[in-house]
């Protein structure tokens, strides 16, 4: 195969998968491969798959067939959770060359060399140059042992693993040196960071806030009972921790929560989120919720609506239940018809949009700290600490910078404002009061 042969990758699914996809790109480039867009003709296609829902599995198969159609002579590799859960099904697709589980992702360059019968692609083994990203994902944990009844993930990522604190610290330092302002800590079950090692997520955060030039740290997702007093203290004392927590709810019905194998009641969830809001100023809580779980009645669904409104989430991610082969919930009786799932999903999405708009409106006339990410039309676009999209006018030079914006206008869930200053600590900004 010619020098500087091309490869492409398409990643589906969670932030952990996105991070691992970026690592695959870095490793491939390190050994001399040339990255091209997935829509282009490539010598190697990598599908970094997801199987959390049947839709994700279907998209993974579509991508495989698209790659084969684009270049029938290409080497096609499927990795990720779908490769772990349905290896035989993927291998049966004509044109697929390698099916690799999550544990083998890091071996992709070497397995390619082996398949091609070569020792290198004339890469020099040097790390590729770091490109500027205002926000970077950093995987710190893998594995889940919770085994919610609907979830396939613990079946394909069951081994708990945590990166050592010094290793994470070094990676974040390198990212900051390359211009990154915000890191998003990700994990399959982030709150289990440090399990069985004598450390915890709070210990990691305490170390990371010591990095002088790091602007913000955001947690990708965390379970209700894993927001420890140490994490709360850090969120209240450090301006580097975003006042935003994504805490999955999944249902507001105690009966359904029990069937899901979730370890809290609706009442406990409401009480705990009230407590967090009382302790952490301007805290935004976003969530995931599933509709159409087997046996979900209209009353169960109404319970979910009531709890969603009571908590006052700033954003909802609504999912329709998707039976996954190998999970208990896939065999539960009283599976809900698709039309009912569609109706309930649409209703909750509307409620979520109203909640997001209401939350955003409370910042009119206030100042917010924004990380400017990109140009969008005549505006610059960025995200606030508490995960609100904000547009403002200003020079391109402030892309990648933290700025203070005074909010002057709202359009649905989006805010507009004027820039007042840059690199200002959260404690100096007149955010939303209690």
C-alpha positions in Angstrom: 0.0 0.0 0.0 1.3 3.4 -0.9 2.9 5.8 1.6 0.5 8.1 3.4 -2.4 5.8 2.7 -5.7 7.4 3.9 -8.1 6.4 6.6 -11.4 7.7 7.9 -13.4 7.1 11.0 -17.0 7.7 12.0 -17.9 7.6 15.7 -21.3 7.1 17.1 -22.6 7.3 20.7 -21.4 8.7 24.0 -18.6 11.1 25.0 -16.4 8.2 25.9 -16.7 6.8 22.4 -16.0 10.2 21.0 -12.8 10.5 23.1 -11.7 7.0 22.0 -12.4 8.0 18.4 -10.1 11.0 18.7 -7.4 8.7 20.2 -7.7 6.4 17.2 -7.1 9.3 14.9 -4.1 10.4 16.9 -2.6 6.9 16.9 -3.2 6.4 13.1 -1.6 9.7 12.3 1.3 9.0 14.6 2.1 6.0 12.4 1.9 7.7 9.1 -1.8 7.4 8.0 -3.5 10.4 6.5 -7.0 11.3 7.8 -9.8 12.1 5.4 -13.5 12.8 5.9 -15.8 9.8 6.1 -17.6 11.0 2.9 -14.3 10.7 0.9 -12.8 7.7 -0.7 -10.3 6.1 1.8 -8.1 3.1 2.0 -9.3 2.2 5.5 -12.7 2.9 7.1 -13.2 2.6 10.8 -16.7 2.5 12.3 -16.5 3.2 16.0 -19.9 1.8 16.8 -22.6 2.2 19.4 -25.3 -0.2 20.5 -27.1 1.6 23.3 -30.3 1.6 21.2 -31.5 -0.4 18.2 -31.3 2.9 16.3 -27.6 3.1 17.1 -27.0 -0.4 16.0 -28.9 0.2 12.7 -26.8 3.4 12.1 -23.6 1.4 12.7 -24.6 -1.2 10.0 -25.6 1.6 7.6 -22.1 3.2 8.0 -20.5 -0.1 7.3 -22.4 -0.5 4.1 -21.8 3.1 3.1 -18.0 2.6 3.5 -18.0 -0.6 1.4 -20.0 1.1 -1.3 -17.7 4.1 -1.3 -14.6 1.9 -1.8 -15.1 -1.9 -2.2 -11.3 -2.3 -2.0 -11.0 -0.6 1.3 -10.2 -2.3 4.6 -13.3 -1.9 6.8 -12.9 -2.1 10.6 -15.8 -2.1 13.1 -15.0 -1.4 16.7 -16.9 -0.2 19.8 -19.8 -1.5 21.8 -21.8 -2.9 18.8 -18.7 -4.9 17.9 -18.6 -6.3 21.5 -22.3 -7.1 21.6 -23.0 -8.5 18.1 -19.6 -9.6 16.8 -21.0 -12.5 14.7 -23.7 -10.3 13.1 -21.1 -7.7 12.0 -18.6 -10.3 10.8 -21.3 -11.8 8.5 -21.5 -8.5 6.5 -19.6 -9.1 3.3 -16.7 -6.6 3.1 -16.0 -6.2 6.8 -12.3 -7.1 7.5 -11.9 -6.7 11.2 -14.3 -6.7 14.1 -12.6 -5.4 17.3 -14.1 -4.9 20.7 -13.5 -1.8 22.9 -10.4 -3.4 24.5 -8.7 -3.7 21.1 -9.2 -0.2 19.9 -5.7 0.9 20.7 -4.3 -2.0 18.6 -5.9 -0.9 15.3 -2.6 0.5 13.8 -0.7 -2.6 14.6 -3.4 -5.0 13.5 -3.6 -3.1 10.2 0.2 -3.5 9.7 -0.2 -7.2 10.4 -3.1 -7.5 7.9 -1.1 -5.6 5.3 2.1 -7.5 6.0 4.1 -4.3 6.6 5.9 -2.8 9.6 5.0 0.9 9.3 3.5 3.6 7.1 6.7 5.6 7.2 5.5 7.5 10.2 8.2 8.8 12.5 6.3 7.8 15.6 6.1 11.3 16.8 2.9 12.7 18.3 0.8 14.7 15.8 0.7 18.4 16.4 -2.0 19.4 18.8 -4.8 21.4 17.2 -6.6 24.1 19.0 -9.8 22.9 20.6 -11.7 25.3 23.0 -13.2 22.3 24.7 -11.7 18.8 24.9 -13.0 15.5 26.1 -10.8 13.6 28.6 -11.6 10.0 29.4 -10.8 9.2 33.0 -12.9 6.1 33.7 -14.4 3.0 32.0 -16.8 0.3 32.9 -20.1 0.0 34.7 -21.4 -2.5 37.2 -24.8 -1.0 37.8 -26.7 -3.3 35.3 -29.8 -1.2 34.8 -32.4 -3.6 33.4 -32.6 -1.8 30.0 -28.9 -1.1 29.4 -26.5 -3.2 27.3 -23.5 -1.1 28.3 -22.4 -3.1 31.4 -22.5 -6.2 29.3 -19.9 -4.8 26.8 -18.0 -2.5 29.2 -18.1 -4.3 32.5 -14.5 -4.0 33.8 -14.1 -1.0 36.0 -11.0 1.0 35.2 -9.7 4.5 36.3 -6.8 6.5 34.9 -4.2 7.4 37.6 -4.6 11.0 38.7 -1.0 12.0 37.6 -1.7 10.7 34.1 -5.0 12.7 33.8 -3.2 15.8 35.2 -0.5 15.5 32.6 -3.0 15.2 29.7 -5.0 18.2 30.8 -1.8 20.2 31.2 -0.8 19.3 27.6 -4.3 20.3 26.4 -4.1 23.6 28.2 -0.7 24.3 26.7 -2.3 23.7 23.3 -5.0 26.3 23.9 -7.8 24.3 25.5 -9.9 26.3 27.9 -12.4 23.7 29.0 -12.0 20.0 29.7 -15.0 17.6 29.9 -14.3 14.6 32.1 -15.9 11.5 30.7 -16.5 7.9 31.8 -18.9 5.2 31.2 -19.9 5.5 34.9 -18.0 8.7 35.9 -19.0 8.6 39.5 -17.2 5.3 40.0 -13.8 6.9 39.2 -11.3 5.5 41.6 -13.5 2.6 42.7 -11.4 0.1 44.6 -8.3 2.3 44.4 -8.7 4.4 47.5 -9.3 7.6 45.5 -12.4 9.2 44.0 -13.6 11.8 41.5 -13.4 14.5 44.1 -9.6 13.8 44.5 -9.1 14.1 40.8 -11.0 17.4 40.6 -9.1 18.8 43.5 -5.8 18.1 41.6 -7.1 19.5 38.3 -8.3 22.9 39.7 -4.6 23.5 40.6 -3.7 23.9 36.9 -3.3 27.7 36.6 -4.3 28.3 32.9 -7.2 25.9 32.8 -10.4 27.8 32.4 -13.2 25.3 33.2 -13.9 21.7 34.1 -17.2 20.1 33.2 -18.5 16.7 34.3 -20.1 14.7 31.5 -22.7 12.8 33.6 -22.9 11.7 37.2 -25.4 9.6 39.2 -27.5 11.2 41.9 -25.8 9.5 44.9 -22.3 10.1 43.5 -22.2 13.9 43.9 -20.2 13.7 47.1 -19.7 16.4 49.8 -16.1 16.8 48.4 -17.4 17.5 44.9 -20.0 20.0 46.3 -17.3 21.8 48.2 -15.1 22.1 45.1 -18.1 23.4 43.0 -18.8 26.1 45.6 -15.2 27.1 46.2 -13.5 26.9 42.8 -14.5 29.1 39.8 -13.1 26.4 37.5 -15.8 23.8 38.0 -18.9 24.5 35.9 -22.1 24.9 37.8 -23.8 22.3 35.7 -24.5 18.6 36.5 -26.0 16.1 34.2 -27.9 13.6 36.5 -29.9 10.9 34.8 -33.4 10.5 36.1 -34.9 7.9 33.6 -38.3 7.9 35.2 -40.4 9.7 37.7 -42.4 6.6 38.6 -41.2 4.6 41.6 -42.6 1.4 40.1 -40.8 1.9 36.9 -37.5 3.0 38.6 -37.6 -0.3 40.6 -38.2 -2.3 37.4 -35.3 -0.4 35.8 -33.0 -1.3 38.7 -32.4 2.3 39.5 -31.3 2.9 43.1 -33.4 5.8 44.3 -37.1 6.8 44.5 -38.7 9.8 42.9 -39.0 11.5 46.3 -35.2 10.9 47.0 -34.4 12.4 43.6 -36.4 15.5 44.2 -35.0 16.0 47.7 -31.4 15.5 46.6 -31.6 17.9 43.7 -33.2 20.5 45.9 -30.3 20.1 48.3 -27.8 20.5 45.5 -29.4 23.7 44.2 -29.5 25.1 47.7 -25.7 24.6 48.0 -24.4 25.3 44.5 -25.1 28.8 43.2 -26.8 28.9 39.8 -26.7 25.2 39.4 -28.1 23.9 36.2 -29.3 20.3 36.3 -29.8 18.4 33.0 -31.1 14.9 32.7 -31.9 11.8 30.6 -35.4 10.3 30.7 -36.8 7.2 29.1 -40.4 6.9 27.9 -42.3 3.8 26.9 -40.4 1.4 29.3 -42.3 -1.9 29.5 -45.4 -1.6 31.6 -45.3 2.2 31.8 -48.9 3.3 32.3 -50.4 6.7 31.7 -50.1 7.3 35.5 -46.4 6.3 35.4 -45.9 8.8 32.6 -47.7 11.5 34.5 -45.5 10.9 37.5 -42.5 11.5 35.2 -44.0 14.8 34.0 -44.7 15.9 37.6 -41.2 15.2 38.7 -39.6 16.8 35.7 -41.5 20.0 36.4 -40.8 19.8 40.1 -37.1 19.5 39.7 -37.0 22.2 37.0 -34.4 20.7 34.8 -32.6 23.2 32.5 -32.5 20.6 29.6 -34.1 17.2 29.0 -32.7 14.4 26.8 -35.7 12.2 26.0 -35.2 8.6 24.8 -37.8 6.1 23.6 -37.2 2.7 25.2 -35.4 0.4 22.9 -35.2 -3.3 23.8 -31.6 -4.6 23.7 -31.0 -8.3 23.3 -29.4 -9.7 26.4 -30.9 -7.2 28.9 -33.8 -8.2 31.3 -36.1 -5.4 30.1 -36.0 -6.8 26.5 -38.1 -9.8 27.8 -40.4 -7.9 30.1 -44.1 -8.2 29.3 -46.3 -5.2 28.4 -44.0 -3.8 25.8 -45.3 -0.4 24.8 -46.4 0.3 21.2 -44.3 2.5 19.1 -47.1 5.1 18.6 -47.4 5.5 22.3 -43.7 6.0 22.7 -43.8 8.6 20.0 -46.6 10.5 21.6 -45.0 10.5 25.1 -41.6 11.4 23.7 -43.1 14.4 21.8 -44.9 15.6 24.9 -41.8 15.5 27.1 -39.7 17.2 24.5 -42.2 20.1 24.4 -42.0 20.3 28.2 -38.3 20.2 28.2 -38.2 23.0 25.6 -40.4 25.1 27.9 -38.2 24.4 30.9 -35.1 25.3 29.0 -36.6 28.6 27.8 -37.8 29.4 31.4 -34.4 28.7 32.8 -32.6 30.8 30.2 -35.0 33.8 30.7 -33.9 34.1 34.3 -30.6 35.4 33.0 -31.9 38.4 31.1 -30.1 41.5 32.4 -27.5 39.4 34.1 -23.8 38.7 33.3 -22.6 35.3 32.4 -19.2 33.8 31.7 -19.0 32.4 28.2 -16.4 30.2 26.4 -16.5 31.5 22.8 -16.3 28.6 20.4 -16.9 29.7 16.8 -18.4 32.2 14.4 -22.0 31.7 13.5 -23.2 34.3 10.9 -22.6 37.7 12.3 -22.3 36.4 15.8 -19.8 34.6 18.0 -21.3 31.6 19.7 -20.3 30.1 23.0 -21.6 28.1 26.1 -22.0 29.4 29.6 -20.8 27.6 32.7 -24.3 26.3 33.2 -24.7 25.0 29.6 -26.7 27.8 27.9 -26.0 28.7 24.3 -25.1 32.4 24.1 -24.5 34.6 21.0 -22.6 37.9 21.0 -20.8 40.2 18.6 -17.1 40.6 18.8 -13.7 40.1 17.1 -12.6 36.6 15.9 -9.6 36.9 18.1 -11.6 36.1 21.2 -12.6 32.6 19.9 -11.3 30.2 22.4 -11.4 32.7 25.2 -13.5 33.1 28.3 -15.5 36.4 28.2 -18.1 38.1 30.3 -21.4 38.8 28.4 -24.3 40.9 29.6 -27.5 39.2 28.5 -29.8 41.5 26.6 -32.2 39.3 24.6 -33.7 35.8 24.5 -35.0 33.7 21.6 -36.5 30.5 22.9 -33.6 28.6 24.6 -30.8 30.8 23.3 -29.5 34.1 24.8 -27.9 37.1 23.2 -25.6 39.7 24.8 -22.8 42.1 24.6 -19.2 41.5 25.7 -18.0 43.3 28.8 -14.7 41.7 29.7 -12.6 38.5 29.3 -11.1 35.8 31.5 -13.2 36.9 34.5 -13.6 34.6 37.5 -17.1 33.2 38.0 -17.2 34.8 41.5 -16.9 38.2 39.9 -19.9 37.8 37.6 -23.4 38.7 38.7 -25.0 35.4 37.9 -28.5 34.4 38.8 -29.4 35.0 42.4 -31.3 32.7 44.7 
